[in-house]
């Protein structure tokens, strides 16, 4: 069970009765009751003039504690700026400020017609009892601001965890949220929100252990699948299974509440704090279960992973309403090197990397200009190129070599996934020239393939694993007999 205290008095402009110190402020702006549907609430502070938006204040703070301020912004026109917190003493005297400049989530840089949630962490100074959250540098052209939240935490680590939750879809909470109550007047007071993993109350039955594909306990294709805790009050059953044959972690959930229409699946390596949406992690719900499993191919190799499943009752683009949340983990993903192709996962291939030596290079892009009559030249500077290197893969049969060369030659950007224990970074790469040579004697069927690679940007989230086609199958298997030797059922093939 998690308890959230939102210490902001009028967090989402539900009321506008001129309460001293409570109303939001920026000359030329006013309360609207028709905020954009992408915002968490239908009421917001809206305007088109440039300046500093002053949000409703937070009271009753404790000196030395860490506060997380978060807020949602809908940019009508492009917006740039920073979040901030002005700290004040009991009499209202100004003490100091915290700025979001340079932080990961406190800098605003929005395109027109976009919505985003921002957050910063600040420590309450000595004598500080009040916070005035602000948004500095709002641009003219139009924006809507709402759903401000300020929570207080004993340690920086707790605040960092809270920040990662506050910026997510469904991260905002006040007295009108599920499990929430207003501590005083409705809409114009602090609020307390009680969130259980399933939204109503949880009885954790502990971890179930079953047989099948899952956490590695040996070097064969089978092991143990750890399903995590059952959330018994609603029958919610989340699962996460490691599949070493395909190099993926498959996440699914059943027993979802009747009003859940979709889920969002997040991931993070065990021991870290930041959640990110899994590629293809937004899934509709049918009959209380995810319409399809979510396959994570970009997990951290050789370490554990944790997955959070947020179940929502609203459609995409509407104010977020998280009904249930479940967390499930895989403790071991096997220290194995993979060459993966995000749009075509059926061509993913485990590889044996030769790691005796290599070099990582980045070419310069600066230009030096000699100037007549002047000894020192002038330089036009630019960042260096991305990493370039050559990697070597070892294969032990003609069939393995053919499969590797086919995968390399398909012309798709690749994901070279390397375990933490190997001193080569995991990279998204473009495959260049590759050369295979035989070694070990005249009759040897051992080969080393040298591949030139260039590090590239990760594919955008819109690029998701596709399903295999008969055309792709014909390029991989010459006959149905060969196909039958790999897959036992059409269901297995489709998975």
N, C-alpha and C positions, 0 to 999 in steps of 0.2 A: 504494500500500500504506500502511495506517495501523497504527501500533503504539500500543496503549493499555496503560498500566501502572496497575493498580488497587492502590493502596498500603495499603488497609485489610487487616488481618490475617485477620479472620473476617467477610467481607463479607455472607454470607447464612446464617450459622448452620448450615452443613453439619455442623459438629462442635460438641460442647459438653462438652469434657473438663476444663474448669477451667483452661485455660492462663492463667498470670498476665498480666493486662492485656488479654487477648483477649476474654473474654466480654462480652456486652452487659449493661446494668444498668438496672433500675428495680424497686424493691421491689414484690413482688406480681405481677411479670411473669415469664414463663418461655418457654423454647424450645418451639415447636410444630413437628411434622412434617407437619401437614395444613393448611398455609397456603392461603388462598383461591386459586382457579385463575386469577384475574386478576393475581396477583403474578408476578414473573419467576421465583421459586423456590418450592419446596414447603415449605421450612423458613423460620421467621420468629420474631421476638420478639413475644409476644402477652400482653395483659393488659387489666385493666379499671380499674386505679387511676390517679388523676391524678398528674402529676409530670413529671420530666425523663427522657427515654430517652437513655442514654449508649450510643452505638454503639461497636463495636470500633475501636481506635485505628489510626492510620497513622503509620509511622515513616520515618526517613531523609529528612526534608524538607530543602530548601535555602532559607536565609534570602533574602528578597527575591523569591522566585518566587510565582506565583499558583496557587492550588489551587481545584479545583471539587469540592465535596461534593454528592452526589446520593443520594437514597434513595426507596424506594417505600413507600407507606402504604395500607393497606386500612382504611377507617373502618367499624367495626361500628355505632358510634353517631356522631353529629356530632362533629367534631374541629376545634379551632382551636389555633394555636400558631405557632412560628417555628423554622426551622433555625438552627443555630449551629455555630461551630468554636472550641474552646478550644485555644489554642496553648501548648505547654510546651517547656521547655529539656531538655537531655540528661538531667539528674537528675530530671526530672519536675516541676520547679518551674513554677508557673503564670506565664505572661507576659501574655497579653491574650486577648480574645475578639472574634470576628466574628459579628454578628447578621444574620439575614435579614430583620429588620423593615424594611418599606418597599420591599423588592425585588420584582421581578416574579414570581419563582418560589420565594422562600424563605419566604413567608407561607402558612400552612396554614389553609384554611377549607373544610372538607369536609362534605358531607351524609352521612347514614347510608347504608351499603351502596354506597359509592363507592370507587374506587381511583385514585390519582394519584401521579405522580412529581414530586418537588421538588428544587431545586438552588440553591446559592449559590456565590459566588466570594469568596475571602479571600486576602490576601497574607501569606506567612509572615514574622513579625517577626524582627528581629535576635536571634540566639541560638536561634531556633526550630528544632527538629528533629522535633517530634512534634505530631500533631493528634488531639484527641479530638472527633469529630463528635457533636453532640447535637441532640435535638429538644425544645425547650422548650415547656412549657405543654400537654402532652397531657392531654386531658380524660378523666374517668371515663366508663365505658359500653362501652369495648371498641375495640381496634384491633390490627392486625398490621403489623409493620415488618420490612422485609428489603431485600436487594439494595442495600447501601450501597456507594458507590464514591467514591474520592478520587483525582483525577489532578492532576499538577503540570505547570505550563506556564511558559515563559520570559517571555511577554508577556501583557498584559491582553487583547489582541485574540485571541490563541490560546485563552485561557481562556474568553472569551465565545463563541467558536465551539464549544468543547467543551461548554459549558453547554447550548447549544441542541440539541446531539446527545444529551446525557445525559438530558434530560427527555422525549425522544420514546419511543414504543413501540420496544422493542428497543435502547434506549440503554445499558442496563446490561450489564456484561461482567465475568466473572471466569474462573478457570481451567477451569471447566466449559463455557464458551461455545465455539462453533465457532472454531477457531484459537487457543484459549486454553490455557495451561499454568500450573500452580501453581509459583511460584518456590521453594517449600519444601514443607512438609507439605501433603498434600491437604486442602483446605478450611480450613486455618488458617495461611495465609501470603499474601504479596502475589502478584499474578498478572500475567502478560504475555499480551496478546491481539493477534494479527496479523489484521487485517481487510483483505481485498482487496475491490474493488468487486463482485466476483462471489462472494466467500467462498472462493475456492480458488487464485487466481492470475490475473493479468490481463495480456493483451498488447493495448495500445491501438493500434488501426490508424489513428487519426486521424479527422478529420471527413469524412463523405461529403457531397457536394453533389449534389442532384438537381433536376429541374424539377418544377413543380407549385405548389400553394398553399403559401406559407411566408413567409419573411422578405421584407419589402417592398424591392424595388429600383426600382419605378416606381409610378405611381398606378393601374395597371390591377389586375385581380384575380389576376394571376399574378406569380411571382417565384421565389425560391429557398428550398427547404426544407432547413434544416440539421439533419441527423439526429444530430449529435454523434458521440462515440467508440463504436466497436464494442467490446464486451467479449468477446474472441474465445475465451477459454478455455472458455466455456460456450455460445458462440453467441448471447449476449444482445444484442438489437438494440433500444435505446430510440429513440423518435422524438418530436419535438415540432414541430408545424407551425402557423404563424400563418395563419388563414383570415380575410381581410379582408371576405369576403362576409357572414359570420355574426358577426364580431367575437368570435372565440374562438381559443384555442390548444388544439389537440388533441394529447394525450399518449397514447402506446401503447407496448407492449413485446411482443416475441416472443423465442423461444429461451430461455425461462425453464427453470430446472432441473426435473427430473422430480418432485421432492418439494415444489415450490412450489404452494400452494393458493390464495393470494390476494396482492394487492399493495396498498400504500398509497402514494399519490402526494402529495408535498409540493411547495410552491412558495415562491419568494422573489424579489423584484426583484434583478437583478444589482447587485452592490456592497453588498448588505446581508447580515446574518448569520442572521436569525431565519427558520426554516422553519415554515410552517403547512400543515395538510392542505387540499388543494384540495376545494372543495365537490363531493361525489360521488366523492371520490378513493379510496374503498375498493372494490376490484373483485376478484371471483373470477377464478381462472385455469382455463382449459380447454385441454388439449392443448399446454401450454407457452406459451400466449399469453393476454393479458388478454381476458376475455370481452367487454368493450366498451372503447372508448377513453374517456379522461377529458377532458371539455371544460372548460377554464378560461375563464369569461367575465369574471372579476373581476381580470384581470391589470392591471399598471400601464401605462396607455396612453402611448405615445411613448417607452418605454424597453425594456430587455431584461429577460427573465425566465429563471429557472433552475428546473429541476424535478428532484426526487430521487424515484426509484422504489425502494421497499423491497419486496423479494420475501420472503414469509414461508411457513414450512412448517406453521404452527399455525393452528387455527381461531380465529375471533373469541372473545375471552374467555379463551383459554388463555395460558400463559406465552409471551412473544414469542420467536420464533426467526427472526432475519433471516438468510436464506440468501444472498441477492444484493442488491447495491445498485448502482444506476446513476444518473448525473447527466447531464442533457441540457439545452441552453439554446437560447433564441431571442434573437438579439441586437437585434432591432428589431421593435416592435409597432405602429408607425405612429402619428403624432400626430393622432388622429382622435377626435371626440366622438361618443359613443353614448348612446342612451337604451335601457336594457335592462330586461328583466322576467325575473327569475331563474326563476320556475316555468314561464314560457312563452317560451323563447328564440326561437321562430320569429316572435315579434312584435318582436324587437330591431330597432332602426332607427338608422342613422347620421344625425346631425342637424348642421345648420349653425348654430352658436351665434353670436348677435349679442353682441359683447363690448365695445361701446363704453362702457357704464357699467351698473352695477347697485349695489344695496345689500344687505348682509346684516344682518338684524335678529334680536335675541333678546329676547323680552318678559320683563319682571320678574314674579316670582311672590311677592315679599315683600309683606307687609301691614303698613302703618303704622297704629298705634292711638294716637289722642290720649287722654291721661290727664287727668282733671279735677284741677286744682290743680297741674299740673306742665307746665313749658314743653316740655322735650324729649319727643317721643312715644316709644312703645315699638314696636319692629319685630319681627315674626315672619318670620324669614328663610328663604328657600328658594333653590335653584339656579334660574338663568334657564331659560327654555324652550330648545328646540333652535333651530337656524338656520332662519329663514324668509326667502324671497326670491322674486323673480319673474325667470324667465329667458325669453329670446326666441329662437325658432327661425325660420329663414328657409327657405322652400321656393320653387321656381321653376316648378312645374306644378300643375295641378289634381289629378293623380294623387298627387303627392308630398304635397300638403296632406291629401288624403283618408286616405292611409296614416298620416300623423302623427297626425291627429285620432282615427283608429281606435285606434292604439296608446295614446294618452293616455286615451281614454275607456273602456278595458277594466276599470278599477277595481282594478288590481293595483299593489302597491308597485313602485317603479321604482329602477333604479340609474343615476344620471347619471354616466357615466364621462368624465372630462375629462383631456386630456393635461397633463403637468407644465408645459408652456410657457404654458398659459392660466391667468390669475389668478383662477380660480374653483375651489373645492375639489370633488373627486369625492365624491359623497354618495349614500346610500340615501335615497329621498324618497317622500313621499306626494303624489300629484298632486292639486291643487285645481282651482279655476276656470281655464279657458283660453279665450282669445279670439283669433280669427284676423281679420286685416284685410288688404285688398289695398292695394298701393302701386305707384307707377310709371306711373300713367295709366289711362285708361278701358279700354283693351284689354289691360292687363297681366294676366299670370297669376302674378305674384310676390306672395307673402304673407308676413307676419310673424305668428307665433302667440306670444302672451304667456301664460306658464304660471306660476301660483302654486304653489310647492312648499314643503314642510316637511321638514326633515331627520329621518329616523327611524332606529331601530336596524336593523342588518343582519338579514336573515332567519336563523333558527337553522340549524345545519348539516344538520338533518333535511330542510330545504326544498331539493330538488334539481331541476334542469331535467327537465321531463317530456317525453314524446314527443307529437308533434302528432296530433290526432284529426281524423276527417272533419268533426266539428262545427266545429272551429276552422278547418279549410280552407274550409268554406262561408262563414264570415264574412270570409275574406280574399280569396277568388277566386270570382267569380260563375259561371264556366264552367270546364270542363276545358281549354278552349283557353287561357284565361289562365294556368292552372296549368302547362300544357305550355310556356308561354313563359318560365317561371321555373326549372322543374326538368326535367331530361332523363330521369331514371330514378326509380323508386320508391325505390331505395336512396339516391339523393341527397336525396330528400324526407325519408326517415326519419332521415338523418344531420343 
